[in-house]
């Protein structure tokens, strides 16, 4: 899996929409790629902030 492919799957990962095969590839890539681990953490923060914002308005 490339970093570009990984980034395209992050949203589906966070919302539990990956197939078992996709999830395996996702985790394999994640374990070996520090850049994608950072990307995933930043994406999680954005999603969390958006959820908080939605609940406070």
N, C-alpha and C positions, 0 to 999 in steps of 0.2 A: 504494500500500500504506500502511496506517496503522501506527502504532507497535504497536498491539494485535495486528494480523495478523503483524507482524514477530516480536514476542515469541513468538507461538504456533509459529513456524517455526524458532526458534533451535535447538532440540534436533535436529530433522531435519537442519538444516544441519550441525551439528557431527558428526553420524553419517552424513553423505553420503547422505541420503534425499530430497533435493529433486529435483524434475524440472528439466530445463533451463529451462523457462518460469518456474518458481518461483524458481530460482536467479538468473535475470536480474532479476526483480522485487526479490528480496532484496538483491542488490548495488546496484541503483538506489536503493532506499530507504536502505541503509546509507551510500552516498556522500553523501547529503544530510541525514542526521540524526545529529547529535552525541549525542543522548540514546540512540539505539539502538546507536551504536558503543560507548558506555560500558556499556550493558546487555549487549552481546555479550561484552565483555572481562570483566565481572564473572561472567557465566555460565561462560565458559571457565575462570576461576580456580576456581570452585566444582567444576566437573567434574574439574579437575586435582587439587584437594585430595581429592576423594572417591576418585579412582583411587589416590593416594598412600596414603590411609588404608586402602584395601582391601588393598594390598600389604604393609602393615606390621603387619597384625593376623593 
